[in-house]
Amino acid sequence: MRRVVIVQHEDNAGIGRFAAPLEELGVTVTTVGPGIGVDVPEALGDVEGLIVLGGSPGPNDDGTAPWLPRVRGLIQEALDRELPYLGICLGGQLLAVVAGGTVEPVRIRPEIGLSEIETTAAGASDPLVGELPKQTRSMQWHFEEVTLLPPGSVSLMSSGSCPNQAFRVGSKAWGVQFHPEADATTAKSWATGDDAQLTRIGMTAEAVTAPFGLADPELDETWIPLLKRWVAFL
């Protein structure tokens, strides 16, 4: 039986479109974190993989997110044990920090809503993202980004505003800045809960949520196979 720990930072930032495929693949999921009111453990225990989801804090915001040191500890354990790891948005930024990279406020502009991303030359041969089309789309929601990749890693995917949309550390740990798990329900929850922030950057909740009505089937076809490729490493 394949077992995975998922760290959920916020109640409306769950595993989204990946929930049903994980169940169908027979993966036993243990979800921890403040998003569901379960303490982050000090160690992973007897599991085969780790997924860390997105959230509002930055990867070093320990003062406002006191559970982050334990999350970073779990990521370091996954790297040390060479367990498959998938870090999404904040989870990707945490991987970068743990592995020696740098995360800073976005240099061009925040990316919010359905956005285009592109596989790089290095990404074309990557076992996780290499089978994606060169150009695809995913949900974005970030105000920070990985500005310096960890030693030995390269950008696997990029966008016009963020050159490091995906990277790999070692052979089994991936970080992505975008949200492949986010579906129409996720988009609605985030957009309607953050009107003030959207207004500050000149966007509306409708502009964020409307594209997902038509795009969700396409996003399923793109990102569920990527999850299945990741599960194959367990």
C-alpha positions in Angstrom: 0.0 0.0 0.0 1.3 3.5 -1.0 1.1 6.1 1.8 1.5 9.8 1.5 1.5 12.7 4.0 -0.2 15.9 2.7 0.5 19.2 4.6 -2.5 21.6 4.2 -1.9 25.1 5.5 -5.4 26.6 5.0 -8.9 25.2 5.1 -9.7 26.3 1.6 -6.4 25.2 0.1 -6.8 21.5 -0.1 -5.8 18.8 -2.7 -8.6 19.8 -5.1 -8.7 18.0 -8.4 -6.1 15.5 -7.1 -8.3 14.0 -4.3 -10.3 11.5 -6.5 -7.3 10.4 -8.5 -5.2 9.6 -5.4 -8.1 7.5 -4.1 -8.5 5.7 -7.4 -4.8 5.0 -7.5 -5.0 3.3 -4.1 -2.9 5.9 -2.3 -3.6 6.2 1.4 -3.5 9.9 2.4 -2.8 11.3 5.8 -3.5 15.1 5.8 -2.0 17.3 8.5 -1.6 21.0 9.2 -3.6 23.9 10.5 -5.9 23.8 7.5 -7.6 20.8 9.0 -6.6 21.3 12.6 -4.1 18.4 12.8 -0.6 19.2 14.1 2.3 18.8 11.7 4.4 15.9 13.0 8.1 16.0 13.8 8.8 13.1 11.4 7.2 11.4 8.4 7.1 7.9 9.8 6.5 4.9 7.6 5.3 6.6 4.4 6.4 6.7 0.8 5.9 10.3 -0.1 5.1 13.9 0.9 3.0 16.6 -0.7 3.0 20.2 0.7 0.3 22.5 -0.5 0.0 26.2 -0.9 -0.9 28.9 1.6 -0.7 32.6 2.4 2.6 32.7 4.5 6.0 33.0 3.0 8.4 30.1 3.5 10.2 31.8 6.3 7.2 33.5 8.1 7.7 31.5 11.2 6.4 34.3 13.4 2.9 34.2 11.9 3.0 30.5 10.8 4.8 28.7 13.7 4.2 25.3 12.1 6.6 26.0 9.2 9.8 24.8 10.9 8.2 21.4 11.3 7.2 21.4 7.6 10.7 22.4 6.6 11.9 19.5 8.7 9.6 17.0 6.9 10.9 18.3 3.6 14.5 17.8 4.7 13.6 14.3 5.8 12.0 13.6 2.5 15.2 14.8 0.7 17.4 12.8 3.0 15.4 9.6 2.5 15.0 10.3 -1.2 11.2 10.1 -0.9 9.0 11.5 -3.7 8.1 15.1 -2.9 5.7 17.5 -4.6 5.6 21.1 -3.3 2.9 23.3 -4.7 3.2 27.1 -4.5 4.3 27.7 -0.8 5.3 24.0 -0.8 7.6 24.6 -3.8 9.0 27.7 -2.1 9.7 25.7 1.0 11.5 23.1 -1.0 13.7 25.8 -2.5 14.5 27.3 0.9 15.3 23.9 2.4 17.6 22.9 -0.5 19.5 26.2 -0.5 17.6 28.5 -2.8 16.1 31.9 -2.2 12.5 33.1 -2.2 11.6 36.9 -2.5 8.6 39.1 -3.4 7.7 38.8 -7.1 10.0 40.8 -9.3 7.6 41.7 -12.1 4.0 41.3 -10.9 1.8 38.8 -8.9 0.3 36.1 -11.0 -3.4 35.5 -10.2 -5.9 33.3 -12.0 -5.6 31.0 -15.0 -2.2 31.7 -16.6 0.0 30.2 -19.3 3.2 28.4 -18.5 5.8 26.9 -20.7 8.1 23.9 -20.4 11.8 24.9 -20.7 14.5 23.0 -22.6 15.6 21.3 -19.4 12.0 20.5 -18.5 11.5 18.6 -21.8 13.5 15.7 -20.5 12.2 15.7 -17.0 10.3 12.6 -16.0 7.5 14.5 -14.4 6.9 17.6 -16.6 8.6 16.4 -19.8 5.3 14.8 -21.2 3.4 18.1 -20.9 2.7 20.2 -23.9 5.3 22.9 -24.4 2.7 25.5 -23.5 -0.1 24.8 -21.0 -2.3 26.6 -18.4 -2.8 26.4 -14.7 -4.1 28.4 -11.7 -1.7 30.9 -10.3 -1.9 32.8 -7.0 1.4 34.1 -5.7 3.0 37.2 -4.5 6.5 35.6 -3.9 8.7 33.5 -6.1 11.8 31.5 -6.2 14.5 34.0 -7.3 17.5 31.7 -6.8 17.1 28.0 -7.5 18.8 25.4 -5.1 22.3 24.3 -6.2 22.2 21.7 -8.9 18.6 22.4 -10.0 17.3 24.1 -13.1 14.1 25.7 -14.2 11.7 23.1 -15.7 8.8 25.5 -16.5 8.5 29.2 -16.7 6.1 32.1 -17.4 6.4 35.6 -18.6 6.4 36.9 -15.1 8.1 34.1 -13.2 11.1 32.2 -14.7 11.1 29.4 -12.1 7.6 27.9 -12.3 8.9 24.4 -11.7 12.2 22.8 -10.6 13.5 19.5 -9.3 15.9 18.8 -6.5 17.7 15.4 -6.8 15.8 12.7 -8.6 12.4 12.7 -6.8 11.6 16.2 -5.4 9.7 18.7 -7.4 8.6 22.2 -6.6 6.0 24.1 -8.7 4.9 27.7 -8.3 1.5 27.2 -10.0 -1.5 25.3 -8.7 -2.2 22.1 -10.7 -4.6 20.9 -8.0 -6.8 24.0 -8.1 -10.2 23.5 -9.8 -13.2 25.8 -10.3 -14.3 25.3 -6.7 -10.9 26.3 -5.5 -10.8 29.4 -7.7 -14.2 30.6 -6.5 -13.2 30.1 -2.8 -9.9 32.0 -3.2 -11.3 34.8 -5.3 -14.4 35.5 -3.2 -12.4 35.4 0.0 -9.8 37.9 -1.2 -11.7 40.8 -2.8 -9.6 43.5 -1.2 -6.3 42.1 -2.4 -7.7 41.5 -5.9 -8.9 45.1 -6.0 -5.4 46.4 -5.1 -3.9 44.7 -8.2 -6.7 45.7 -10.5 -8.6 42.4 -10.7 -12.0 41.1 -9.8 -13.3 37.8 -8.5 -15.3 37.3 -11.7 -12.1 37.7 -13.8 -10.4 35.0 -11.8 -13.3 32.5 -11.6 -15.0 32.8 -15.0 -12.3 31.0 -17.1 -12.5 27.9 -15.0 -16.0 27.0 -16.2 -14.7 26.0 -19.6 -11.1 25.2 -18.6 -11.6 22.6 -15.9 -11.8 19.6 -18.3 -8.6 20.7 -20.0 -6.9 21.1 -16.7 -8.0 17.6 -15.6 -6.5 16.2 -18.8 -3.2 18.1 -18.2 -2.6 17.8 -14.5 -4.1 14.5 -13.4 -1.6 12.5 -15.6 1.2 14.6 -14.0 0.0 13.4 -10.6 -0.1 9.8 -11.8 3.5 10.1 -13.0 4.4 11.4 -9.5 2.6 8.6 -7.8 4.5 6.1 -9.9 7.7 7.1 -8.0 6.2 6.0 -4.7 
